[in-house]
Structure formats: structure tokens, C-alpha cells
């Protein structure tokens, strides 16, 4: 029972860490526009770059990646339980998307997902980055790059050996969340209204 309670506490802690919004904090610290009230309204690095500046966007990106990376890395170092690592990663992402500190209205979870991936399987994380960069450079849509990277990485995880079962399992859930959070972007893409990277 004690071990179970400790595991539950760790998952809750990961959620609370994920709930800290790097975009809001970095914009406030640098006295920039709150990203929730400008641009796309999404408190993420892409929108901070659009309505703020490169420094704030870089801080946001790093913060969002680390809050997914650090708790999963800590669990993988202290425990050999892949189920707990998967649960911690998912909790951190859910914290970012549904932050308790901001009335459960958060970001889309892309950078935090990258952090979780890098900690669970760094090769998958690097692969994700390469797919994202290639798609972003080719099409210049951040949303398309994120969804493409998630889809291709999920396929790769599903065809890896059975010991990656928990990584693949959590990626199924994460991919569904990423696509759900990008429904507005999908609608804008279909309507020809999606903003490209580098455009206002």
C-alpha cells in the first residue's frame, strides 16, 4: 500500500509540475503581452514568438520541454517500472493541457510531449525533432509539423520490440490528445486560414 501511495504522489507531483505555464511566466517576467490574450490565444512557444519575442519563446520552449523531461527522467533513474514512467509522462502532459493553476485552460502540449519522449526513449525524441523540423521547413505550419511528428513517431514506436509496449501505449493517448488540441488548427488549415511560421 505504501508503494502505491508513493506512486500516486509522484504522478500527482508530475501533474502539478506540468501545470506550471512557461509561456505565461516568461511573458510576465519580460513584461510582454499575455499570450492567452493575443495571437492564437495559445500559451505556447509558437504564439509567444508571434506576440512576444525570441527570448521569451526560447524560455517557454525550454520550460515546457523540461517539465515533461525531468519527472520522467527522474522516475527512469530511480525505478525500473515503465508503467510508472508512462503514467508520470502522461500526468505532466495533462498538467500542461489542463493546468490546475489556470482554470484548467492550458497549451497544446507539443513541447511537453517532446520532453516526455526524450526521457522515455531519446531516440524516439530525436526522431520526433527531425520529423518536426523537416515538415516545418517544407510546409511552414507548426501545427502540421507537430501532428506529423506525432503520427510518424507513434508508428515507429508501435513497430519496435515488445519491451517498448508502455512507450507505445502512452504515445497512442498522447497522439490523440495532440490531434484533439489541434482541431481548431485543422479547421483553419481546411479553410486556408492557418498562419504559417514567420507570419503575423
C-alpha positions in Angstrom: 0.0 0.0 0.0 2.8 2.4 0.8 4.4 1.9 -2.6 1.1 2.5 -4.3 0.6 5.7 -2.4 4.1 6.9 -3.2 3.5 6.2 -6.9 0.2 8.1 -6.8 2.0 11.0 -5.1 4.7 11.0 -7.8 2.1 11.1 -10.6 0.2 14.0 -8.9 3.5 15.8 -8.5 4.2 15.4 -12.2 0.8 16.8 -13.0 1.4 19.9 -10.7 4.8 20.5 -12.4 3.2 20.2 -15.8 0.5 22.8 -14.7 3.2 25.5 -14.5 2.9 27.5 -17.7 6.2 28.7 -19.1 4.6 31.0 -21.6 2.6 32.9 -19.1 5.5 33.2 -16.6 8.2 34.1 -19.2 5.9 36.7 -20.8 5.1 38.2 -17.4 8.8 38.3 -16.3 9.8 40.0 -19.6 6.8 42.4 -19.4 5.3 41.1 -22.7 1.7 40.6 -23.8 0.0 37.7 -22.1 -0.1 35.0 -24.9 -3.5 33.9 -23.8 -5.0 37.3 -24.8 -3.2 37.8 -28.2 -2.4 35.9 -31.4 -3.9 32.5 -31.4 -4.5 32.7 -27.6 -2.5 29.6 -27.1 0.1 29.8 -24.2 2.9 28.1 -26.1 6.2 28.9 -27.6 4.9 29.5 -31.2 2.4 32.0 -30.0 4.9 33.7 -27.6 7.2 34.1 -30.6 4.3 35.6 -32.6 3.2 38.1 -29.9 6.3 38.5 -27.8 9.9 37.9 -28.8 12.5 35.2 -29.5 13.9 35.2 -25.9 10.5 34.6 -24.3 9.7 32.0 -26.9 13.0 30.2 -26.2 12.4 30.3 -22.5 8.9 29.0 -23.0 10.1 26.1 -25.2 12.8 25.1 -22.8 10.5 25.3 -19.8 7.7 23.2 -21.5 10.2 20.6 -22.6 11.9 20.3 -19.2 8.6 19.9 -17.3 7.9 16.8 -19.4 11.5 15.6 -19.4 12.6 15.9 -15.8 9.9 14.0 -14.0 10.1 11.1 -16.4 13.9 11.1 -16.3 13.8 11.0 -12.5 11.5 8.0 -12.5 13.5 6.1 -15.0 16.6 6.7 -12.9 15.0 5.7 -9.6 12.7 3.0 -10.8 12.7 0.3 -13.5 8.9 0.4 -13.8 8.0 1.5 -17.3 4.3 1.8 -16.3 5.1 4.4 -13.8 7.3 6.4 -16.2 4.4 6.3 -18.7 1.9 7.5 -16.1 4.3 10.3 -15.0 4.8 11.5 -18.5 1.1 11.5 -19.3 0.4 13.3 -16.0 2.9 16.1 -16.9 1.3 16.5 -20.3 -2.2 16.6 -18.8 -1.0 19.3 -16.4 0.2 21.4 -19.3 -3.1 20.9 -21.2 -5.4 21.2 -18.1 -3.4 23.3 -15.6 -4.9 23.5 -12.2 -3.3 26.9 -11.7 -5.0 28.4 -14.7 -8.6 27.1 -14.5 -7.7 24.0 -16.5 -7.0 26.0 -19.7 -3.6 25.4 -21.0 -1.5 24.8 -24.1 -1.5 22.2 -26.8 1.2 20.1 -25.2 3.7 19.8 -28.1 6.9 20.8 -26.4 6.0 18.9 -23.2 5.4 15.8 -25.3 8.8 16.2 -26.7 10.3 16.3 -23.2 8.4 13.2 -22.2 9.6 11.4 -25.4 13.2 12.4 -24.9 13.2 11.0 -21.3 11.3 7.8 -22.2 13.3 7.0 -25.3 15.7 9.6 -26.5 16.0 8.0 -30.0 12.2 8.5 -30.5 12.6 12.0 -29.2 15.4 12.8 -31.7 13.4 11.2 -34.5 10.4 13.4 -33.5 12.6 16.5 -33.7 13.8 15.5 -37.2 10.3 14.9 -38.5 9.1 18.2 -37.0 11.9 20.2 -38.5 11.6 18.6 -41.9 7.8 19.2 -42.0 8.1 22.7 -40.6 10.8 23.7 -43.2 8.8 22.2 -46.0 5.3 23.4 -45.2 5.9 26.2 -42.6 3.0 25.2 -40.5 3.8 24.5 -36.8 0.5 22.6 -36.3 1.1 20.3 -39.3 4.7 19.7 -38.1 3.5 18.7 -34.6 0.8 16.4 -35.9 3.0 14.8 -38.5 5.8 14.3 -36.0 3.4 12.6 -33.5 1.9 10.4 -36.1 5.2 9.2 -37.6 6.8 8.7 -34.2 3.8 6.7 -33.0 4.1 4.4 -36.0 7.8 3.9 -35.2 7.0 3.1 -31.5 4.3 0.6 -32.5 6.7 -1.4 -34.7 9.5 -1.5 -32.1 10.1 -4.6 -29.9 7.6 -5.6 -27.2 9.7 -4.0 -24.4 8.5 -0.7 -25.7 4.9 -1.5 -25.1 4.3 1.1 -22.4 6.0 3.8 -24.5 3.8 2.9 -27.5 0.7 2.7 -25.3 1.2 6.2 -23.8 2.0 7.6 -27.2 -1.4 6.4 -28.5 -3.1 8.5 -25.8 -0.7 11.5 -26.3 -1.2 11.5 -30.1 -5.0 11.5 -29.6 -4.6 14.5 -27.2 -2.3 16.4 -29.6 -4.8 16.0 -32.5 -7.7 17.0 -30.3 -5.9 20.1 -29.1 -5.2 21.0 -32.8 -8.8 20.7 -34.0 -9.0 24.5 -34.5 -5.8 24.4 -36.5 -7.2 21.6 -38.6 -10.3 23.7 -39.3 -8.1 26.7 -40.2 -6.0 24.6 -42.5 -9.0 23.3 -44.3 -10.3 26.9 -44.6 -7.0 28.3 -45.7 -6.7 30.5 -42.7 -3.9 28.8 -40.8 -1.0 31.1 -40.1 2.4 30.0 -41.3 5.6 30.1 -39.3 7.1 33.6 -39.6 3.8 35.3 -40.5 1.9 37.6 -38.2 
